[in-house]
Amino acid sequence: MDTAVADSLDPLIAELRSRGFAVVGPTVRDRAIRFAEITGAAELPAGQGDEQDPGHYRVVERDDELMFGFAASPDSAKRYTQPPRQALFRMREGTVEEAEQEAPRVALLGVRACDLAAIAVQDRVFLGRHPDPAYRKRREALFLVAVNCAVPGGTCFCVSMGTGPKATAGFDLALTELTEPHRFLVETGSERGADVLAGIPHRPASAADVAAAEEVSRVAATRMGREVDTENIQESLAAAHDSPRWAEVAGRCLACTNCTMACPTCFCTTVEDATDFTGSLAERTEVWDSCFTLAYSEVGGSPVRGSGPARYRQWLTHKFSTWYDQFGVSGCVGCGRCITWCPTGIDVTEELRCIR
Amino acid sequence: MHPMTPAPYRVSSRRVDRADTVTLTLRPMGGPCPPFRPGQFTMIYAPGVGEIPVSISGRARAGGYAQTIRAVGAVSRALCQTRRGDVVGVRGPYGTAWDVQAAAGLDVVVAAGGLGLAALRPVIRELAAHGSRYGRISLIVGTRTPATLIYHRELARWRDVHGIDVQVTVDHPDHAWKGPVGLVTRLLDRIVFEPRRTFAFVCGPEAMMRAVADDLVRRGVAAGRVLLSVERNMKCGVGRCGHCQLGPLFTCLDGPVLSYARAAGLLAVPEL
């Protein structure tokens, strides 16, 4: 892995755009730091941070000019790897026409280590026994510029899940934002990344630059807002199916599905069927779904998991236990989105402590 | 090809089994039918209406899958109403199979509840075709009323031609019914098998399967020799939609056929 230093992100953004990538990075909109297409570094949220706690999110002014001084965005890379709506096929008079599998060339700028881990989890889901060629195409078209976290949020626990705060794999380029003077340490993680780096102004990183970047990640690791004891978590949760806590937490859960929509690894989908006015053209669309809905587990007209406690148990147990059985890794990467975006502030780290 | 894209299949024949139950023969419009193993299912798509999992009941003589469908929801109703020549979408076959070979040399109990008989038909046909490879073969069937019983003629042939001990019980008899009334588990008393040398195939409503499996295990049949076919909400068939999870299992990939040794603990947890 090569390391270099770049003073500005404008050349990087311009270089990626010249290679045909739409550069998508963090911007302040809808009073949140969200991903959107950008054309220059001026659109990044310099001097803006966020405040995240259970059921609480605010954009706040920072007292420095950090461009990446915030934690996980409500958006994750999932929106780009697994779009919320995907046309599957059309059927007309006995012929099936597969939907065109769009794979826009997108460079995601500002991907966090937890989100890189989430993409690696998704790879196991979508490129496993029945590989999805559309997913593969989108994945290959995605250029990932990670930014190592300097300012974890109140709901972050990537250190517990072993996914961060420093990006170690799965990126094309990884940046660490350094101050005094403001600059970025750039690490290359792929040939493609090295090729892009070669196209922009940079200089070799000094030992001091590398040490400063290591210090950013070291300090970030000490600032996790939450933690989870993962020792024996798979077995202990599988054995806790009759815990009284499921009923207690279900009393606060609205089954609104926010946690599953915000989660970067929740992959469940359902399908929508439609026909044209004459009924001769049928179309099928795949959309994000959630295990918190009643229809999700429906068999023969009634749900298997009709009660709130059973649905909450399904979600939490899947994330932290049966995911290991199915995919060999945890379904949770410790990004904290489900805690922040739960309207009643249910905190998975607290629930895990109470249930196990 | 995308795993969610169906292939067009033509309805090449349609047989009405019962008022609400038909058996369709579905033949691919391009190329041969992919091979299937007994117990596997396909996802059948009624254009514009939806898609459901349906067990494969056998290979039709002229090629194609025989699949028995009961009209209970919007999709199954649409499929039951198809006519010869109509086109539907088919994906699969998917899922695990009944391991009929594992029953060689042993007594065999096949227990069906309602439409579960359709999923067991390939097993029974194999047993009937190679009866000498197995010990005593019994087929016990439970159905709601005499009118809901499917595959009459085949049941008679399996009994009369192939020497299988076929017993049928109903929940609600009509005036003409002279056979047993009550749960299918009661038929276990009327058939002959040596529990320690018995293999069982069970398919029907979950409560029925658990009752039969528990009874067999109590009598001394090894739980690993009792296979059942578990139903969950299989929406994709390929382990990507998540809906059919049963604890650590994706029923569409790891099932539907599971040994009772694996399934008993999972099915015992309410709402898992």
Interface residues (C-beta under 8 A of the other chain):
Chain A: L88 F89 M91 E93 G94 T95 V96 E98 Q101 V125 F126 G128 R129 H130 P131 D132 P133 A134 A238 H241 D242 F267 C268 T269 T270 V271 D273 A274 T275 G279 A282 E283 R284 E286 D289 C291 Y296 S297 E298 V299 G300 G301 V304 R305 G306 S307 A310 Q314 T317 H318 S321 T322 D325 Q326
Chain B: M1 H2 P3 M4 T5 P6 A7 P8 R10 M29 Y45 P47 G48 V49 G50 E51 V72 G73 V87 G89 E231 R232 N233 K235 C236 V238 G239 R240 C241 G242 H243 Q245 G247 P248 F250 L253 V269 P270 E271 L272
